[in-house]
């Protein structure tokens, strides 16, 4: 593995990066997001090359006004895994950013089974600590499976715009209610509650809803993000709440949005706190939507440490 080099990825590397293969069992988002990564001035992507072949890739995102270093979409081609390719790639991208004075935090997100496999190494060697855990409920459905069981629109359910979201993030009481950890995970990206993160919260593929309680506070926020993938359309609903009474109405409205959006097969992920996952699953059962696989519930874990 000595005959290799690492460089910044380009638009022209698209086919080579895609040839690495789908690493998320048909739900890989990179094909859909690759060009937006190239266009984002806060993102630098890298390829690991042996000979003339791209065998590794990762994308570094500087979020939270440049405070946070986040690696996304990491992958190594089959046949080259387990040979140190990815560790060398990560070492390189960290070294590339060591002189960026704004960076204070190093953050990763992973599923719980990956975390359990590498827990000792992550905590003892790399000194990461868990900053957030959320439950992922996964479902697979066809568009024709979506039924509309009665009226869903109420005066208390509103679509959220970028302007609305900015107001939510600027309201201290709402922040404490919906985001008690001081962060929000949107489509697997952990974000501090900065309005400068709006481009990652409210993307062109985002459909968000809020519920207003009787005392005119926001008690429930759901943020849906759609991504084309090999299986069809991956749709992620991130749930933020201290009261999920209206969650069924939210999910149905997201379904209405999906019916207008696609005729493809849908892979749906509902991401919520463990307190509300049973409520969400009961709603899906009542809507006659089956789970994606037997291991219905997994977790997304966000880990953080100081950047060195």
C-alpha positions in Angstrom: 0.0 0.0 0.0 3.0 2.3 -0.3 2.2 3.3 -3.8 -0.6 5.7 -3.1 -1.4 9.4 -3.0 -4.2 11.5 -1.6 -5.6 14.6 -3.1 -8.6 16.9 -3.2 -11.5 15.4 -5.1 -12.9 17.2 -8.2 -16.1 17.1 -10.1 -14.3 14.9 -12.7 -13.8 12.2 -10.0 -17.5 11.5 -9.8 -17.5 8.2 -11.8 -14.4 7.0 -10.0 -15.9 7.7 -6.6 -19.1 6.1 -7.5 -17.2 3.0 -8.6 -16.1 2.5 -5.0 -19.6 1.2 -4.5 -22.8 1.7 -2.4 -21.8 1.4 1.2 -25.3 1.8 2.7 -27.2 -1.2 1.3 -28.9 0.7 -1.4 -29.6 3.8 0.6 -26.3 5.6 -0.2 -26.8 9.4 -0.5 -23.5 10.3 -2.1 -24.5 10.1 -5.8 -27.2 12.6 -5.0 -25.1 14.9 -2.8 -21.7 14.7 -4.5 -22.0 17.8 -6.7 -23.4 19.9 -3.8 -20.3 18.9 -1.8 -18.1 20.2 -4.6 -20.0 23.5 -4.7 -19.9 24.1 -1.0 -17.0 26.3 0.1 -17.2 24.8 3.6 -16.6 21.3 2.2 -13.4 19.7 1.1 -13.5 16.2 -0.3 -10.6 13.8 -0.8 -9.8 10.8 -2.8 -7.3 8.0 -2.0 -5.6 6.7 -5.2 -3.6 3.6 -5.9 -2.1 3.6 -9.4 -4.9 5.4 -11.3 -7.7 3.9 -9.3 -9.8 5.7 -6.7 -10.1 3.3 -3.8 -11.1 5.7 -0.9 -13.1 8.8 -0.4 -14.2 11.1 2.4 -15.7 14.6 2.7 -14.7 17.1 5.4 -17.4 19.6 6.4 -16.6 22.7 8.5 -19.9 23.6 10.2 -21.0 25.8 13.1 -19.3 28.9 11.7 -16.1 26.8 11.2 -16.0 25.6 14.8 -16.7 22.0 14.0 -14.8 19.5 11.8 -17.1 16.7 10.5 -16.2 13.8 8.2 -19.0 12.4 6.0 -19.4 9.8 3.3 -16.2 7.9 4.1 -15.8 4.7 2.1 -13.1 2.3 0.8 -13.5 0.0 -2.2 -14.0 -3.7 -1.6 -10.6 -5.5 -1.9 -8.8 -2.6 -0.2 -10.6 -2.6 3.1 -8.8 -3.7 6.3 -5.5 -2.5 4.9 -5.2 0.9 6.6 -6.5 2.9 3.7 -9.2 4.7 5.6 -7.0 5.4 8.7 -4.3 7.0 6.4 -7.0 9.0 4.7 -8.3 10.3 8.0 -4.8 11.1 9.2 -4.2 13.1 6.0 -7.4 15.2 6.2 -6.8 16.0 9.9 -3.3 17.1 9.1 -4.7 19.3 6.2 -6.8 21.2 8.7 -4.5 21.4 11.7 -3.7 25.1 11.0 -7.3 26.2 10.7 -7.6 28.3 13.8 -11.4 28.4 13.9 -11.8 24.6 14.4 -12.4 23.7 18.1 -14.4 20.4 17.8 -14.0 17.1 16.0 -17.4 15.3 15.5 -18.5 12.0 14.0 -21.9 10.3 13.7 -22.3 6.6 13.5 -24.8 3.8 14.1 -24.9 2.0 17.4 -23.5 -1.3 16.2 -20.4 0.5 14.7 -20.0 2.3 18.0 -20.2 -0.8 20.0 -17.6 -2.5 17.8 -15.2 0.4 18.2 -16.2 1.7 21.6 -12.9 1.2 23.4 -10.9 2.6 20.6 -13.2 5.6 20.1 -13.3 6.4 23.8 -9.8 5.4 25.1 -7.6 5.9 22.1 -9.3 8.7 20.1 -10.9 10.3 23.3 -14.4 10.8 21.8 -17.3 11.2 24.1 -21.0 10.6 23.3 -22.8 13.9 22.9 -26.2 12.6 21.6 -28.1 9.3 21.0 -31.3 9.0 18.9 -33.4 6.1 17.8 -33.9 5.4 14.1 -37.1 3.6 13.0 -36.8 2.3 9.4 -39.6 1.5 7.0 -40.0 0.6 3.3 -43.1 1.4 1.3 -44.5 2.0 -2.1 -46.3 5.3 -2.9 -49.5 3.4 -3.3 -49.2 2.1 0.2 -49.7 5.6 1.5 -53.3 6.2 2.6 -54.8 9.4 3.9 -57.0 8.5 7.0 -59.1 11.6 7.2 -58.3 15.3 7.4 -54.8 16.3 8.6 -54.7 20.0 8.4 -55.3 22.0 11.5 -54.7 25.6 12.5 -52.0 24.3 14.9 -49.9 22.6 12.2 -47.8 24.9 10.1 -45.1 24.5 7.4 -41.7 25.8 8.4 -39.7 28.1 6.2 -36.1 29.3 6.6 -37.4 32.4 8.2 -39.6 30.4 10.7 -36.7 28.2 11.5 -34.4 31.2 12.2 -37.0 32.5 14.6 -37.1 29.1 16.4 -33.3 29.1 16.8 -33.4 32.7 18.2 -36.0 31.9 20.8 -34.3 30.8 24.0 -37.4 29.1 25.4 -38.1 27.1 22.3 -34.4 26.1 22.0 -34.5 24.7 25.5 -37.8 22.9 24.8 -36.9 21.3 21.4 -33.2 21.1 21.6 -32.2 20.5 25.2 -28.7 19.2 24.2 -27.9 22.5 22.5 -27.7 20.8 19.1 -30.0 19.4 16.4 -29.2 16.4 14.2 -30.5 17.0 10.7 -30.2 14.1 8.2 -27.3 12.7 10.3 -25.5 16.1 10.6 -25.1 17.3 14.2 -25.4 21.1 14.2 -25.1 23.7 16.9 -28.1 26.1 17.1 -26.5 28.7 14.9 -28.5 30.5 12.2 -25.5 30.3 10.0 -26.2 26.5 9.8 -29.5 27.3 8.0 -28.2 26.0 4.7 -27.7 22.6 6.2 -31.0 22.6 8.2 -33.3 23.9 5.4 -31.9 22.5 2.2 -33.7 22.6 -1.2 -34.8 19.0 -0.4 -36.3 19.9 3.1 -39.9 19.9 4.1 -40.5 20.9 7.7 -43.5 21.3 10.0 -44.3 22.7 13.4 -47.1 22.3 15.9 -48.2 25.2 18.0 -49.5 24.3 21.5 -52.5 26.0 23.2 -50.1 28.5 24.9 -48.7 29.4 21.5 -45.4 27.6 22.0 -43.8 25.2 19.5 -44.2 21.8 21.0 -43.2 19.6 18.0 -41.0 20.1 15.0 -40.3 17.6 12.2 -37.8 18.1 9.5 -38.0 15.8 6.4 -35.1 15.5 4.0 -35.3 13.6 0.7 -32.4 12.0 -1.1 -32.4 9.9 -4.3 -30.7 6.5 -3.8 -30.5 3.1 -5.4 -33.6 1.8 -3.6 -35.7 4.8 -4.7 -36.2 7.8 -2.4 -34.6 7.9 1.0 -36.7 10.2 3.3 -35.4 11.1 6.7 -37.8 12.7 9.3 -36.0 14.2 12.3 -38.3 14.7 15.3 -37.8 17.4 17.9 -40.4 17.6 20.7 -41.5 17.7 24.3 -45.0 16.6 23.2 -45.7 14.2 20.4 -49.5 14.4 20.6 -49.7 15.7 17.0 -47.0 13.4 15.5 -49.5 11.4 13.5 -50.7 14.6 11.7 -47.1 15.4 11.0 -46.3 12.0 9.5 -49.4 12.1 7.4 -48.5 15.5 6.0 -45.0 14.2 5.2 -46.7 11.3 3.4 -48.7 13.8 1.4 -45.5 15.6 0.5 -44.0 12.3 -0.6 -46.9 11.4 -2.8 -46.4 14.7 -4.6 -42.6 14.2 -4.7 -42.2 10.7 -6.2 -43.7 7.6 -7.5 -40.6 5.5 -6.6 -40.2 3.1 -3.7 -39.6 5.0 -0.4 -37.2 4.1 2.4 -38.3 6.1 5.4 -36.3 6.8 8.5 -37.9 8.4 11.6 -35.2 9.7 13.9 -36.4 10.6 17.4 -35.5 10.3 21.1 -36.0 7.0 22.8 -38.9 8.5 24.8 -41.0 8.9 21.7 -40.0 5.9 19.4 -42.8 3.7 20.6 -45.4 6.4 19.8 -43.9 6.8 16.3 -43.8 3.1 15.7 -47.5 2.7 16.8 -48.5 5.4 14.4 -46.7 3.6 11.5 -48.4 0.3 12.5 -51.8 2.1 12.5 -51.0 3.4 9.0 -50.1 -0.1 8.0 -46.5 0.6 7.1 -44.2 -2.3 7.7 -40.6 -2.1 9.0 -37.6 -2.0 6.6 -36.0 -5.1 8.2 -36.3 -7.2 11.3 -33.9 -5.0 13.2 -36.3 -2.1 13.2 -34.7 0.0 15.8 -31.1 1.2 15.5 -29.4 4.3 17.0 -27.5 7.2 15.6 -24.8 8.3 17.9 -23.0 11.6 17.8 -19.5 11.7 19.3 -17.3 14.7 20.0 -13.8 15.7 21.2 -11.5 18.7 21.0 -9.8 19.1 17.6 -6.1 18.5 17.6 
